[in-house]
């Protein structure tokens, strides 16, 4: 069965999440999020974001993520590409949301840049703000349980949303895992 999604409970400890959250709120300037997809419009999303290379400040994040990705995702002929990427720190306040969308466009370059999407939940002191995934077109979406430090990885062309926040603030780290062709990959007919 092909990889679709994976939830890793307690990927980060409460202390690690608090460290990242405090750093982000104290050091980063949040800006209104923009949508870059051609099928989304300005009313599709309301949240604030900042981009930062978290691996450089928090090396434990790379070490833990590398271990999970190495064990969970294998694409024949490709390496996973994420080391030099910046995370999107996202803040959803009361009334904020992100309607149904996918994280890739139709072109092959975007699909290689965003093979998988990942979300790390940094807090759970909010109501609403559910991450829903549509794994099968006709089936009802699944709602991901809220858990501080949980990592959610899913193929970037899976439709997903964040529901309206009704109380508190939701904080997450979001990133995308790309594919880089493995030039040393040996192709055989056997």
C-alpha positions as CSV (number, residue, x, y, z in Angstrom):
1,X,0.0,0.0,0.0
2,X,1.4,3.4,-0.9
3,X,2.1,6.0,1.7
4,X,-0.7,8.5,2.3
5,X,-0.3,9.9,5.8
6,X,1.4,9.2,9.1
7,X,0.7,10.6,12.6
8,X,3.6,10.5,15.0
9,X,2.4,11.2,18.6
10,X,4.8,13.1,20.9
11,X,7.3,13.7,18.1
12,X,8.4,16.7,20.1
13,X,8.2,16.9,23.9
14,X,6.2,19.6,25.6
15,X,9.4,21.3,26.6
16,X,10.7,21.3,23.0
17,X,7.4,22.7,21.7
18,X,7.4,25.5,24.4
19,X,11.0,26.4,23.4
20,X,10.1,26.6,19.7
21,X,6.9,28.5,20.4
22,X,8.6,31.1,22.7
23,X,11.4,31.6,20.3
24,X,8.9,32.1,17.4
25,X,6.7,34.5,19.2
26,X,9.6,36.6,20.5
27,X,11.9,36.5,17.5
28,X,9.8,36.4,14.3
29,X,7.5,39.0,12.7
30,X,4.2,37.4,11.7
31,X,2.5,38.6,8.4
32,X,-0.9,37.8,7.0
33,X,-0.7,34.5,5.1
34,X,-1.0,34.6,1.3
35,X,-2.3,31.9,-1.0
36,X,-0.3,31.1,-4.1
37,X,-2.5,28.5,-5.7
38,X,-4.5,29.4,-8.8
39,X,-7.6,27.8,-7.5
40,X,-7.6,29.6,-4.1
41,X,-8.6,33.2,-3.5
42,X,-8.0,35.8,-0.8
43,X,-11.0,34.5,1.2
44,X,-9.7,30.9,1.3
45,X,-7.3,31.5,4.2
46,X,-7.0,33.7,7.2
47,X,-3.9,33.2,9.4
48,X,-0.5,34.8,10.2
49,X,2.8,33.2,9.2
50,X,6.6,33.7,9.3
51,X,9.3,31.6,7.7
52,X,12.5,30.6,9.4
53,X,15.2,27.9,9.1
54,X,14.4,26.1,12.4
55,X,16.9,23.3,11.7
56,X,19.8,25.8,12.3
57,X,18.5,27.0,15.7
58,X,17.0,23.7,16.8
59,X,19.2,20.8,15.5
60,X,17.1,18.3,17.5
61,X,14.3,19.0,15.1
62,X,16.3,17.8,12.1
63,X,17.7,14.8,13.9
64,X,14.2,13.6,15.0
65,X,12.6,14.4,11.6
66,X,15.4,12.6,9.7
67,X,14.8,9.5,11.8
68,X,11.1,9.4,11.1
69,X,11.3,10.2,7.4
70,X,14.0,7.6,6.8
71,X,11.8,5.0,8.4
72,X,8.5,6.0,6.9
73,X,9.0,7.4,3.4
74,X,10.9,5.7,0.5
75,X,10.4,6.8,-3.1
76,X,12.3,4.7,-5.6
77,X,15.0,6.7,-7.4
78,X,14.7,9.8,-5.2
79,X,16.1,11.2,-2.0
80,X,13.9,13.2,0.3
81,X,14.8,16.9,0.2
82,X,14.2,19.0,3.3
83,X,17.4,19.9,5.0
84,X,17.8,23.5,3.6
85,X,14.1,24.3,3.8
86,X,12.4,26.9,6.0
87,X,9.5,26.1,8.2
88,X,6.3,28.1,8.1
89,X,5.4,29.1,11.7
90,X,1.6,29.6,11.6
91,X,-0.7,31.4,14.0
92,X,-4.5,31.0,13.8
93,X,-6.5,33.4,16.0
94,X,-10.2,33.4,16.7
95,X,-12.0,33.5,13.3
96,X,-9.0,32.2,11.4
97,X,-9.1,29.2,9.1
98,X,-7.8,27.6,5.9
99,X,-10.4,26.2,3.5
100,X,-10.0,22.9,1.6
101,X,-6.9,22.9,-0.5
102,X,-3.9,20.9,-1.7
103,X,-0.3,22.0,-1.3
104,X,0.8,21.4,-4.9
105,X,-0.1,22.7,-8.3
106,X,-0.3,20.5,-11.4
107,X,3.3,20.9,-12.7
108,X,5.9,18.3,-12.0
109,X,8.4,20.7,-10.5
110,X,6.0,21.7,-7.7
111,X,5.1,18.1,-7.1
112,X,8.8,17.3,-6.6
113,X,9.2,20.4,-4.3
114,X,6.2,19.4,-2.3
115,X,5.9,15.6,-2.3
116,X,4.8,15.5,1.4
117,X,3.4,18.1,3.7
118,X,4.1,18.1,7.4
119,X,2.5,19.8,10.4
120,X,3.9,19.9,14.0
121,X,1.4,21.0,16.6
122,X,3.0,23.3,19.1
123,X,0.0,23.8,21.4
124,X,-3.6,22.6,22.1
125,X,-5.1,25.5,24.1
126,X,-7.7,26.4,21.5
127,X,-11.1,25.3,20.2
128,X,-11.9,24.6,16.6
129,X,-8.9,24.7,14.4
130,X,-9.2,21.0,13.4
131,X,-6.9,19.6,10.7
132,X,-9.1,17.6,8.4
133,X,-7.8,15.3,5.7
134,X,-9.8,13.9,2.7
135,X,-8.1,10.6,2.2
136,X,-10.7,9.2,-0.2
137,X,-12.9,11.4,-2.4
138,X,-16.3,9.9,-1.4
139,X,-15.5,9.1,2.2
140,X,-15.9,11.7,5.0
141,X,-12.7,13.5,6.0
142,X,-10.8,12.4,9.0
143,X,-10.1,14.9,11.8
144,X,-6.6,14.7,13.3
145,X,-6.6,14.7,17.1
146,X,-4.9,17.6,18.8
147,X,-1.7,16.7,20.5
148,X,1.1,18.9,21.6
149,X,4.3,17.8,19.8
150,X,2.4,15.6,17.3
151,X,3.8,15.3,13.8
152,X,1.4,14.8,10.9
153,X,2.9,13.9,7.5
154,X,0.7,13.5,4.4
155,X,1.1,13.4,0.6
156,X,0.8,17.0,-0.5
157,X,-1.9,16.3,-3.1
158,X,-4.3,15.2,-0.3
159,X,-7.0,17.8,0.2
160,X,-7.0,19.2,3.7
161,X,-8.2,22.2,5.7
162,X,-8.0,23.9,9.1
163,X,-11.4,24.7,10.5
164,X,-12.4,28.0,12.1
165,X,-10.8,28.8,15.4
166,X,-13.5,29.6,18.0
167,X,-11.3,30.0,21.1
168,X,-7.6,30.7,21.8
169,X,-4.8,30.5,19.3
170,X,-3.4,27.6,17.3
171,X,0.3,27.4,16.6
172,X,2.0,25.0,14.2
173,X,5.2,24.5,12.3
174,X,4.5,23.6,8.6
175,X,7.0,22.4,6.1
176,X,7.2,20.4,2.8
177,X,9.4,17.5,1.9
178,X,10.6,17.5,-1.7
179,X,12.1,14.9,-3.9
180,X,15.6,15.1,-5.4
181,X,16.5,12.6,-8.1
182,X,19.1,10.0,-6.9
183,X,21.7,10.1,-9.7
184,X,23.5,7.1,-8.2
185,X,20.3,5.0,-8.3
186,X,20.9,1.8,-10.2
187,X,18.1,0.8,-12.6
188,X,17.7,-2.8,-13.4
189,X,15.3,-4.8,-15.5
190,X,15.4,-7.8,-13.1
